[in-house]
Amino acid sequence: MHLSEQEIVRREHLEELRSMGIDPYPAEAFVVNALASDIKAQFNDDAPEQFEAVALAGRMMVVREKGKVTFAELQDSSGRIQLYISRSDIADGENFEMYDVVLKRLLDFGDYIGVKGFVFRTRMGEITVHVKELKLLSKSLRPLPMVKTRVNETTGETEVYDAFTDPEQRHRMRYVDLTVNPQIKEAFITRSRIITAMRSFFDAKGWLEVETPILQPIHGGAAARPFETHHNTLDMKLYMRIANELYLKRLIAGGFDGVYEIGKMFRNEGMDRTHNPEFTSMEIYVAYKDYYWMMEMVEQCLEYIARAINQNNPLLKFGEHEINYAGPYRRLSMYDSIKEYTGVDISEMDEAQLRDLCKQLHIDIDNSMGRGKLIDEIFGAKVEKNLIQPTYIIDYPIEMSPLAKKHRSKAGLVERFELFVSGKEIANAYSELNDPIDQRERFEDQLQLAARGDHEAMAMDEDFLRSLEYGMPPTSGLGIGIDRLTMFMTNNHTIQEVLFFPQMRPEH
């Protein structure tokens, strides 16, 4: 392993510490009783005794020597705070070497330390911890990237350089990114609050959170290409789930009135700024409801979440737009949306006519695509990008939705909607198909598409059909992509910024 000059020096420091009898990775716990952010927010000059005995732990990020005094910065999970370390405080008796040797020479930028002391305010007005005890908790053998600044001689503005900003490095080494760019934590904290708010909304309605299999013998519930694996004991092929829909609907057939699941899905597809092969989805199914009811519920839920993360304000910034999550949202049929943005009425077109239209509109297609896929391609190319404020696209052609119930009054359509925000789909919902004979015919149509080479076509699921044959009540179902919703609600323009560890190519 090739080591840089700094890495060699740090390993020398490690060995010297050990030779002094100092364990660079001690086993005993260091009890913390305060956080940097709490101290800075709550310190009162008139009542300093509130913080007369604090214990903090974190990385040592900055060190400034001033004679027999050292000023440093400690960064914990909440932020940074200044440390004041005096030789006279920690270098008495047997502790002499702690200051002159360890602190001034053998501790490095990025080492984890624990400190105990009291809080005061310096003459410069900075809230500071006066350190009475210092302990090395973990030695850092690699130097952290340092964010440097300089003043532009022409503009007089402060510029950042040598920062840890390369997206590939940041996503690959998230542990470094979180340390040197701590502001990115906010998006992940907000992500957690989004999921918490969603759970709170559903639980208050009395719906049950459940878990369904990730490894499934038949891939279904969505039009997507699955990952495959093999179970040695059972000697059978299994698929990582592309959706949990068919299992959740089995639970509705089993007598639950409302169930939901938040969990990982896996689709063996391309990656871009809004897609990751492994992603988090929420799916919910409620008995005795339809897609009209679901549209109103989604509006209530998303407004509830937006207010929960944004100080009771349903308006959230995304790029140059301010997105209003308070309903009602605009509703536009699939056919009408294509007509609005292309000027073409496709409602009566067959597959051959749609192929000709795709060629006229310069949309790439292939021979495996049936009527439903062709319509989806036209919609994706010409309509999606225009849907900025929350918009429901409703009433899809039956070919696009093999699991949705036929429309109650419009032949050839199904009762389905997708919700679009900022030009991307974030939710998909149906009045669920509960007619087992109709469902079998739809699966058979999917098998024909698979025979034509459509790798995303659904498979025949006999056990699911059996559950419908026992009877499933009228039901409405919904899926929301948590990652993409978090993107939009945190004003991040790539999905990788809201995933701790996005999928990446092998490192070279």
TANOR-V690642 format. One record per residue. RES is the residue in three letters. PHI is phi as a letter, one per 20 degrees, with the letter a starting at -180 (999 if undefined). BURIAL is # if it has 16 or more other ideal C-beta (glycine too) atoms within 10 Angstrom, else .. Layout:
((RES PHI BURIAL) (RES PHI BURIAL))
This chain:
((MET 999 .) (HIS e .) (LEU d .) (SER f .) (GLU g .) (GLN f .) (GLU f .) (ILE f .) (VAL f .) (ARG f #) (ARG f .) (GLU f .) (HIS f #) (LEU g #) (GLU f .) (GLU f .) (LEU f #) (ARG f .) (SER f .) (MET e .) (GLY n .) (ILE e #) (ASP f .) (PRO f #) (TYR c .) (PRO f .) (ALA e .) (GLU f .) (ALA f .) (PHE d .) (VAL e .) (VAL e .) (ASN c .) (ALA b #) (LEU d #) (ALA g #) (SER f .) (ASP f .) (ILE f #) (LYS f #) (ALA e .) (GLN d .) (PHE f #) (ASN c .) (ASP f .) (ASP e .) (ALA b .) (PRO f .) (GLU f .) (GLN g .) (PHE c #) (GLU e .) (ALA b .) (VAL d #) (ALA c #) (LEU c #) (ALA b #) (GLY r #) (ARG e #) (MET e #) (MET d #) (VAL b .) (VAL c #) (ARG c .) (GLU e .) (LYS c .) (GLY m .) (LYS e .) (VAL c .) (THR c #) (PHE d #) (ALA c #) (GLU c #) (LEU d #) (GLN d #) (ASP d #) (SER f .) (SER d #) (GLY q #) (ARG d #) (ILE b #) (GLN f #) (LEU d #) (TYR d #) (ILE c #) (SER d .) (ARG g #) (SER f .) (ASP e #) (ILE d #) (ALA d #) (ASP e .) (GLY l .) (GLU f .) (ASN e .) (PHE g .) (GLU f .) (MET g #) (TYR e #) (ASP f .) (VAL d #) (VAL f #) (LEU f #) (LYS e .) (ARG c .) (LEU d #) (LEU e #) (ASP c #) (PHE g #) (GLY o #) (ASP f #) (TYR e #) (ILE c #) (GLY d #) (VAL c #) (LYS c #) (GLY r #) (PHE c .) (VAL d #) (PHE b #) (ARG d .) (THR f .) (ARG f .) (MET e .) (GLY n .) (GLU e .) (ILE f #) (THR b #) (VAL e #) (HIS e #) (VAL e #) (LYS d .) (GLU c .) (LEU c #) (LYS c #) (LEU f #) (LEU d #) (SER a .) (LYS e #) (SER e #) (LEU e #) (ARG d .) (PRO f .) (LEU f .) (PRO f #) (MET d .) (VAL e .) (LYS d .) (THR c .) (ARG b .) (VAL e .) (ASN f .) (GLU f .) (THR e .) (THR e .) (GLY m .) (GLU e .) (THR e .) (GLU d .) (VAL e .) (TYR b .) (ASP l .) (ALA e .) (PHE e #) (THR d .) (ASP f .) (PRO g .) (GLU f .) (GLN f .) (ARG f #) (HIS f #) (ARG f #) (MET d #) (ARG f #) (TYR f .) (VAL f #) (ASP g #) (LEU f #) (THR f #) (VAL e #) (ASN c .) (PRO f .) (GLN f .) (ILE f .) (LYS f .) (GLU g .) (ALA f #) (PHE f #) (ILE f .) (THR f #) (ARG g #) (SER f .) (ARG f #) (ILE f #) (ILE f #) (THR f .) (ALA f #) (MET f #) (ARG g .) (SER g .) (PHE f #) (PHE f #) (ASP f .) (ALA f .) (LYS e .) (GLY n .) (TRP e #) (LEU e .) (GLU e .) (VAL c .) (GLU c .) (THR c #) (PRO f .) (ILE e .) (LEU e .) (GLN c #) (PRO f .) (ILE c #) (HIS e #) (GLY a #) (GLY n #) (ALA a #) (ALA e #) (ALA b #) (ARG e #) (PRO e #) (PHE e .) (GLU d .) (THR b .) (HIS c .) (HIS e .) (ASN f .) (THR f .) (LEU e .) (ASP l .) (MET b .) (LYS f .) (LEU c #) (TYR c #) (MET f #) (ARG f #) (ILE e #) (ALA a #) (ASN d #) (GLU g #) (LEU f #) (TYR f #) (LEU f #) (LYS f #) (ARG f #) (LEU f #) (ILE f #) (ALA f #) (GLY e .) (GLY o .) (PHE f #) (ASP e #) (GLY a #) (VAL c #) (TYR b #) (GLU b #) (ILE d #) (GLY a .) (LYS e .) (MET c #) (PHE c #) (ARG c #) (ASN e #) (GLU c .) (GLY f .) (MET d .) (ASP b .) (ARG f .) (THR c #) (HIS c .) (ASN c #) (PRO g #) (GLU d .) (PHE b #) (THR d #) (SER c #) (MET d #) (GLU c #) (ILE c #) (TYR c #) (VAL c #) (ALA f #) (TYR m .) (LYS c #) (ASP c #) (TYR f #) (TYR f .) (TRP g .) (MET f #) (MET f #) (GLU f .) (MET f #) (VAL f #) (GLU g #) (GLN f .) (CYS f #) (LEU f #) (GLU f #) (TYR g #) (ILE f #) (ALA g #) (ARG f #) (ALA f #) (ILE d #) (ASN c #) (GLN l .) (ASN m .) (ASN d .) (PRO e #) (LEU e .) (LEU c #) (LYS f .) (PHE b #) (GLY m .) (GLU e .) (HIS d .) (GLU d .) (ILE e #) (ASN d .) (TYR e #) (ALA f .) (GLY f #) (PRO f .) (TYR e #) (ARG f .) (ARG c .) (LEU b #) (SER f #) (MET g #) (TYR f #) (ASP f .) (SER f #) (ILE f #) (LYS f #) (GLU f .) (TYR d #) (THR c #) (GLY m .) (VAL d .) (ASP e .) (ILE d #) (SER g #) (GLU d .) (MET f #) (ASP e .) (GLU f .) (ALA f .) (GLN f .) (LEU f #) (ARG f #) (ASP f .) (LEU f #) (CYS f #) (LYS f .) (GLN f .) (LEU e .) (HIS l .) (ILE d #) (ASP f .) (ILE c .) (ASP c .) (ASN f .) (SER f .) (MET e #) (GLY e #) (ARG g #) (GLY f #) (LYS f #) (LEU f #) (ILE f #) (ASP f #) (GLU f #) (ILE f #) (PHE f #) (GLY f .) (ALA f #) (LYS d #) (VAL d #) (GLU g #) (LYS f .) (ASN e .) (LEU e #) (ILE e .) (GLN f .) (PRO g #) (THR c #) (TYR e #) (ILE e #) (ILE c #) (ASP l #) (TYR e #) (PRO g #) (ILE f #) (GLU f #) (MET e #) (SER b #) (PRO f #) (LEU d #) (ALA d #) (LYS f #) (LYS g #) (HIS f #) (ARG f .) (SER c .) (LYS d .) (ALA f .) (GLY n .) (LEU d #) (VAL c #) (GLU e #) (ARG c #) (PHE c #) (GLU c #) (LEU d #) (PHE d #) (VAL c #) (SER l #) (GLY n #) (LYS c #) (GLU f #) (ILE c #) (ALA b #) (ASN b #) (ALA b #) (TYR c #) (SER e #) (GLU f #) (LEU f #) (ASN c #) (ASP e .) (PRO f #) (ILE f .) (ASP f .) (GLN f #) (ARG f #) (GLU f .) (ARG f #) (PHE f #) (GLU f .) (ASP f #) (GLN f #) (LEU f .) (GLN f .) (LEU f #) (ALA f #) (ALA f .) (ARG e .) (GLY o .) (ASP e #) (HIS f .) (GLU e #) (ALA f #) (MET f #) (ALA e .) (MET f .) (ASP d #) (GLU f .) (ASP f .) (PHE f #) (LEU f .) (ARG f .) (SER f #) (LEU f #) (GLU f .) (TYR f .) (GLY o .) (MET c #) (PRO f .) (PRO g .) (THR b #) (SER d #) (GLY c #) (LEU b #) (GLY c #) (ILE c #) (GLY f #) (ILE f #) (ASP f #) (ARG f #) (LEU g #) (THR f #) (MET g #) (PHE f #) (MET e #) (THR d #) (ASN l #) (ASN d #) (HIS d .) (THR c .) (ILE f #) (GLN f #) (GLU f #) (VAL d #) (LEU d #) (PHE g .) (PHE c .) (PRO f #) (GLN f .) (MET b .) (ARG f .) (PRO g .) (GLU f .) (HIS d .))
